[in-house]
Amino acid sequence: MNFIFLITGILLVFVVGFLVSNDRKQIKYKRILIMLAVQIILVFFMMNTSIGLNVLTKVGAFFESLMKIADAGIQFVFGGMVNEGATTFFFVALLPLVFMSVLIGILNYIKVLPFIIKYIGLILSKITGMGRLESYFAVSTAALGQPEVFLTIIKQIPLLSQQRLYTICTSAMSAVSMAMVGAYMTMLEPKYVVTAVVLNIFSALIVANIINPYDLEENEDLIQVEENERVPFFQMVGDSVMDGFKIVIVVAAMLLGFISLMELVNVIFLGVFDVSFQTVIGYIFAPIAFIMGIPWAEAVQAGGIMATKLVTNEFVAMLSFGDIVYGLSDKTVAIVSVYLVSFANFGTVGIVAGSIKSISEKQGSYVAKYSLKLLLGATLASVISGTIMGIVM
């Protein structure tokens, strides 16, 4: 039965992608099948073998230990502000992002992260048949996040074709940065977060091969990674601290605004229609949730969370998901959890378009023009990842 829903979920993505494809005759079926096969093998290995489960457990424990280390600084600065035994989202999930940002900055500074990204990207390009730039960018986005990742290819962005630009932007919206992973693990099971990070890399490239297929000439596939001017170590640490704190404030402000707005919309819907807004959008997304493999009895609730992520952001959706998760089956929890781990929402489209526009006015205008297709592609990538997760539950 799980494989039937695998087919329906992938078929949904293909049909929608085919309808909006830029060049249906050039769709890369072989690449798509190879990447789907790799995803299935990976998810079976990670979820159904003792080695895979042990790796997921170790990675989850590693990030949990990092969050505890980050808590030392939080307690020193803010200790006593929260009642003993109480927790707040700002202290538990957001403030550790400052430490995570510093850690990533150090790994970048000592060239460990660029080395890992380069060679994993090279291996990925051999598997997927995509360009080296696209593969490098897909991996580096999962490590660095956006908008910072665009700075690593700042000289190449103005020279990219519109097809290649669409692919890297889809990767940027489908992945999540290492800095965010720890925060997500406070709201979702760590094993699902780690699995989603891996699956999303391939899912974005699969969607790109449907919506945005193209071939590269040998001389086009050159990769030149921009290296930032080397600054003193402690200046880099200070800059990373401020960058991390900016992320915390931006996410906190967005949550404050979006959650309050959602509550206002819910109050209006309950007052006028005697039904919550999330229930309404849940019914709209319920068929998609069902096609992905979620039991119909839970499809409306799951659909509401999926739609919430699209219209607000993943943090709002994860917090809402936490309120209902204990009443759902393990399969639904797994599929929805993996679906939520990406940046595919309306707000991120603006961030991506703005980041590109700051580098190249022309390229930024292109991204803005096709922003809805970009959002559709990133959302379809999340559907693929969630569907693949469902086959092992």
Residue, then its C-alpha position, 0 to 999 in steps of 0.5 A: m500500500n505504501f508503494i501505491f501512495l509513493i506512485t500517487g505522490i510522485l505522479l502528482v508532482f510530475v503532472v503539476g510540474f509537467l503542466v508548468s514545465n518550460d520545455r516538456k520535450q526536454i524533461k530528464y526522465k533518466r535523471i529523475l528516476i536515478m534521483l528517486a531511486v537514490q532517495i528510496i535507498l537512502v530513506f530505507f537505509m536511514m530508517n530501516t537499518s540499525i546502522g542508519l538508525n544509529v547514524l540518525t540517533k548520533v546526529g540528533a544527539f550531536f545537535e542536542s548537545l550543541m543546543k545544551i552548550a548554547d544554553a550556557g551562554i543563554q543562562f549567563v545572559f538571561g538566567g532568571m528571566v524564566n521561571e524554573g521548569a518553564t520554557t519559552f520558544f525564544f530561549v529554547a529554539l531561537l537564541p541557540l541560533v547565535f551559537m550555531s552561527v558562530l560554529i558554522g563561521i568557525l568551520n568556514y574559517i578553517k576551511v572544513l566546511p568548504f572542503i566538505i561541500k566541494y567534494i559532496g557536491l562533486i559526488l552529487s553531480k556524478i549521481t544526478g547528472m546536473g552541473r557542478l555548480e547546481s550540485y555544489f549550490a544544493v549542498s552548500t545551501a543545506a550547510l549555509g542557508q540563504p541569503e548567505v549562500f548566494l554570496t559564495i557564487i556572487k560573480q557567477i550569478p549575473l552570468l547564469s542562464q535563467q534555467r540555471l538561476y531557477t534551479i539554484c533558487t529552487s534549491a535555496m528554498s527547498a533546503v534548510s541551513m545547519a543553523m536552523v536544524g537545532a531549532y527544528m529539532t526542538m519541535l520535531e523528532p530529530k530523525y525526521v529533520v535529518t532525513a528531510v535535509v538529505l531528501n530535500i537536496f535531491s527533491a529540489l533537483i528532481v523538480a528542476n528537471i521537470i519544470n526547468p530541464y536543460d543541458l549544459e555545454e562543457n564550457e558552461d559548467l565552470i564553478q568559481v566559488e567566491e571566497n570572502e576576504r580573510v579577516p582576523f579570527f575574533q572579528m569573524v567570531g564577532d561578525s558571526v555572533m551578530d549575524g546569528f542574532k539578526i536571524v533570531i530577531v528576524v525569525a522572532a519578529m516574523l513569528l510574532g506578526f504571523i501568529s498574531l495575524m493567523e489568530l486574527v484570521n481564525v477569530i474572523f472565520l470563527g465569528v463569521f463561518d463558525v469554523s477556523f481558518q486552518t480547518v478551511i485550508g486543511y480541507i483544501f490541502a487534504p487531497i494532497a496530504f492523502i495522495m502523499g500517503i496520510p490516512w484520510a481521517e487525518a488528512v484535514q488536520a495534516g493539510g491545515i499544517m501543510a497550508t500554514k507552512l506555505v502561507t506563513n513559514e515553517f516555524v509557525a507550522m511546526l508550532s501549530f503541529g506540536d499542538i496536534v501531533y499526539g493525536l496523529s499516527d506515526k505515519t502522518v507525523a513522519i510525512v508532515s515532519v519531513y514536509l515542513v523542513s524547508f523554506a518553501n513559503f511566500g516570505t522566502v520568495g521575497i528573501v531569495a528575489g531580494s538577495i539575487k537583486s542585490i547582486s544583479e538587477k536583471q537576474g533579480s527581476y527574473v526571479a521576481k517575475y517567476s516567483l510563483k513558479l519558484l514557490l510551486g517548485a519548492t513546494l513540490a520538492s517538499v511533497i516529494s520528500g514527504t511522500i518518500m518518507g511515507i514508504v517506510m512508515 
